Amino acid sequence: MNEPEPVQQLDRTYVRFRRRKLSYFSGCDYFRLASHRKVMAALEAGARVYGLNVAASRMTSGNHRLYWQLERRLTEFFGAESALLTSSGYTANLVAAQALAGEFSHALIDQASHPSLCDAARFLDCPLLPFKHREAEDLARLVRGCGPGARLILLTDGMFSHDGSAAPLADYLAVLPKDALLLVDDAHGGGVLGRTGKGTLEHAGVPRARQMLQTITLSKAFGAYGGAVLGTAALRQRMLNHSALFVGSTPVPLPLANAALASVNVLASDHSLRQRLVENLTYVRGRLREAGWPRPETPGPIVALVPEGKSQAEGLKRALLAAGIYPPFIRYPGGPANGYLRFAISSEHSRAQLDALLSVLTQALPAQRPMKPG
């Protein structure tokens, strides 16, 4: 992979790229909380009051009360029994897996899952069996093959970032044994999916039972940094006892933890953010359907476009730049091998920005086939 050219974010929906100010439909800051005035004020206050860093593991002398406050607020927001803050969203899955090592006979994983889940599975110390992307029937085939008495854990993204689709958790629960554990990486679904933003579990209408483990990142919908494991109090204690990664890591810098606390409060109290996101996404999808795009009805605020080849990709990039839009062409695990254009719709994009994007897409590609993961 080649390192992309740098961009400079200017405000909530624009960047500077090659000396031009361009509309920005990239990244995963779905509510643009990374530049929200209350979140920025909390960041600045956190630096003044707490300093930058505890410079120690939480299990030695670095267990600041701010981490407890953030964990308590996350349990309230997501309706979980317990939460453990981790140094990043990626490491949340690794910390959870280290604590669960040796508990299972087989691990089942969606073949399009995020690399952090693949890395986490290595800690589980059991065979890893991939099933077809979002296909409960293929999962059922693997479950039958594991035999009676198998102790199973399923690993999957909640919302898949390449196209905004969601894991069919209710279908998975219907074919899994009652004692199976689900580890749902809800990095993109947390704060976005569900009626109140509780994520893929709420979207799927499944209960937050003891066999359901949800990991999140604070760098997507919440616009801050860090991650968390949401589960039972017993699991939290097990992570404290058995995760070398958690025990040996310096936690999230205190100003960022303070900013994350503010962002959770903003998203919980300002219901207009979710309303605007839904309105923008509904508008974009409606216009694309009118233009003849056979778009699947995915719940996430992602519009994915797969060029037919290199020449079409370059033409689309030029058309986007001419319209004042940064071209978000990416290659990323789980997406098409040759790359694709991934547009993230936010609550803060103006109607004019959305119309400019739609004009390029509908004129350049009057009929775009549904995207398939790589």
N, C-alpha and C positions, 0 to 999 in steps of 0.2 A: 504494500500500500504506500502511495506517495503522500507526503505531508501536504495538506491543503494550504493555500494562501491565507494569510491572517486577515481577520475582519475586526473592526472596532465597533462595538455597540454604542450607539449615540443616545438613544432613548428607548422607549418601551417597544417600538416596532420598526426601528430603522437601524442600519449599520453603515459604516464607512468602508468601502471596498474599492480599491484602485482609485482613490481620491474622489469617489462619488458617494453620495448619500442615496441608499437604496432601501426599499421596503424589505423587511426580513420575515420570511416564513420558515425559518429553520429552527433548530434547537427544540427543546421540550419545555420551555417556560410558558406553559399553556395559559397562565393568567398574568404573565409578566410581573410576578411578584418580586423578581430579582431587582427591579427598579422602583418598586412601590415606595412611596414616601415614608410610610410607617415602618416598613422593613428596613429601609436605609437608616432611618433615625435610630432604630434599635441596634443596628450594626455599629453605628458611631457611638452610641451610649455604652454598648458593651465593651468597646475598646477603651473608653475613658474609665469605666468603673472597674472592669475585671482584668484589663491587660489582654495580651494576645493569646497566651498559651499557658496551660497548667504545667506543661513540660514534664509530665509523669503519667504513668498508667493510672486508670481509675482504681485499680486493685492495689495501688501503693498509696501515694499521697495526692493523686490528681482527681479525686471524686468530688468535684464541685457541686454545690446544691443546685446550680442552674441545670445540670444534666437531669437531676431528679424532676425538676419542674417541667422540663420539656417532655420527658417520658410520661409524666402524669397527664400532661395536656394531650399527648398523642393517644393515650388510652381513652381519654374522653372523646376525642374527635372520631376515632375509629370504632369505639365501642368494644375495645379489647380488654382482657383481664390484666394484661401486663405488657410492658414494652422495655426493650433494651436498646439504647442508642449505640450506634456503631460509627466508625470513622468515615465510612462512605456507604453508598447504596450497594456497591459491588461486594463489599466485605460483609454485608448483612447476611447474605446467603452462605458465605464461608463460615461465619461464626456459628450460625444455626446448625450447619452440617457437622462441624467439629463436635458440637454437643450431642449430636444424634448418632455418632459413629458406633457401629456394632449393634444397632437396634433392629436392623432390617435384613431380610434375606435377598430382596431384590429392590432396585430403584427403577422406576419407569419415568421416562422423560419425553416431552414433546420434542420432536426432532428440530423444531425451529426455535427452541428456547435460547435465552440469552446466554452468552459464554460464561457468565458468573455462575449460572446453575450447573453448567457442565463442569466447571472447576470445583464447585461445591460437592458434586456427586463423588468426586475422587476421595473425599474424606469419609464417605459413608461405609467404606470397606465392604461392598457387596457388588454383585453384577449390575451393570447399567444397561437397560433395555429401552431403546428409542421406539416411539410409536408415531404413526403418521400425524401430521400437523392437524390438531383440533378434531381428530377422528376418534370418537368414543368406541366405535366398532373395532378398530384396530387395537385400542387399549384393552377391550374385553378379550380379544384374542391372546394378548400377552398375559393377562391375568389368569386365564385358563391354563396357559402353558407353565405358569409358575407353580401350579399344583395346590392341593389343599394344605392348609397350615402355613402357607407362605406369609411372611411378614413384609408388607409392601409400603413403600413411600412413592408418591407421585410428585414430580417436579415439573412446573410449568410457569411460563409468564402468565400474568393476569390479562393485561392488555398488551398485545404484540405491537411493538413500536414501528414495525415496517409498514403496517397498513391500518392500524387502529382496530383490528379485530380482537375479540375477547375469547378467552378459554371457556368452553362449555362446562363449567364446574358441576352443574346439576347432573348432566349426563355422565360425567366421570364418577360422581358419587353413586350413581345407580348401578355401575358395573364393578365398583371396587368392593372389597370386603369391608365390613363395618369397622374393623380395627385399623384400616389403612390410614396413613397420614398424608395430607396434601400440603406441600410447600409451594405457595403461590408467590412468585416474584411480582409484586404489584408496583414496581417502580413507576410505570406509566399510568396505571389505573388508579393508584391512590390519589385522592383529591379530585380526580376527573370523573370516574365512572360512578354510577349509582345516584339515587335521588339526592342524597346529601353529601356525596363525594367520598363515601367510605370505601370505594374501590370495587374491584371485580366481584367480591363476595356479595356486596349489596346489589350490584347490577344483575348477578345471576340468581338472586333470591335464595341463597343458601345460608344456613345458620352458621354463626361463628362458634362451631363446636370445638371440643377439645382436640379433635383430629385435624383441625384446620390451622395452618401456620402461614401468616402473611408477612412478607418483608416489603419494605418501602424505601424509597430514597427521598431526601428532602431537597434534591436539586432539580426536580422536574416541576410538578404542580405548585410546590411550595417555594420555589425560586431561591433556596438557600443552599445548604450543603450538609452532608452526613446521611446516615441511614438508620433504620430501626427494624428490629424483629418484634412482631406483635403476636403474642400467644398467651400461654398460661404462666402463672407465677412459678410453677414447678420447672417449666422450660427455661425461664429466665435464670433461675438458680443453677440449673444444669449448665447453661452457657457460662456463668461466672466460674463454675467449678472445672469445666472441661474444655473451654475454647482457648487454646494458646494464643490465637490471633487476637481475641479480645483482651486477654490478660496482659499481653505484651505490647499493646498498641497505645499510643498517645491519642486521646479522644479529640473530638471536633474542637477547633479553636473557639474560645468563649464568645467572642463577638458574633461568630457565625451561629452558635447555639442560641444566642439572644435574638438574632435576626430570624432564625427558624421558629422560635417561640412566637414572635410577632406575626410571622407569615401564617402560621396555623390559626392564630386568633383572627387575622384578617379574613382568611378563607371561610372560617366558621361563621363569621358575623356578617360579611358583606355578600348577601345572596345575589346581588346584581352581577357579580363576576361570573357565576355559573350560568345565570340567565343569558348574559351576553355571549358566552361561549356557545351555548346551545343555539342561540339565534344566528350567530355567524356561521356555524357549521351547517345548520339547516338551510340557510340561504345559499351557501356554496354548493351543497349537494343537490339542491333543487335546480339550480342553474345548469349544473353538469348533466343532470338527467334530461332536462329540456334540450340540451345540445346533443343528446344521443349517447352519452357515455353509459355503458352497462355497469354502473358502479354497485358493488355489494353494499348492503346496509350494515356497515361496521359502526360500533358505538363511539370509537375514539376519534378525536379531532385531527385525523391524518388523511391527506389526499396523496396517494402514491401513483406515480406515473412511470411506466417502463418503456423507454425508447426502443424502437425497432432495431437500432444499430447505432454505430458511432456517429454517422453523419446526421442522423435525426437528433441525437443527443446534443451535438454541437449546435445544430440549428435552434433547438429549444433554448439552450443557454444564451445564444445571441438574442433571441426574441425576448427573453426575460430581462436581460440587461437593457435592451432598447426601451422596455416598458418601465424601467426604474426599479427592477426587482432583482434581488440577489438570487442567483441560480443554485438551489440546494441539491446538487448532484452528489450522491454519496455511495460508497461501497461499505457495507457493514454486515457482520455475521447475521444470518437469518433472512437477509434480503437477496435479491437477484445477484448472481455472481458477477455480472458485468456492470453493476451499478444501476441506480435509478434516481429519480427526482422525488424527494419526500417533502411535502409541504405541510407544515404544522399550523393549523388555524388557532388563533388565540382569541381571548375575550376582548383584547384591546385593539385589534385591527379595525381600521375604519372601513366604511362601506366603499369608499373610493379605492382603498388598497385592495379590497376583495374583488371589486369590479375590474381593476387593472390585471390582477392575476387571472380571473376568469376569461378575460378577453384573449390573453395569450393562449391559455389552454384550449379554449373552444375553437379558436381559429387555427392553431397549429395542429391540433389533433381532434378532429371532429368526432371520432369514435375511438375510445381507448379501451383495450381489453383489460379485464380484471387482473390484478397483480398476483403472482404466485411466489411464495418464498423460495429462496435458492436452496 
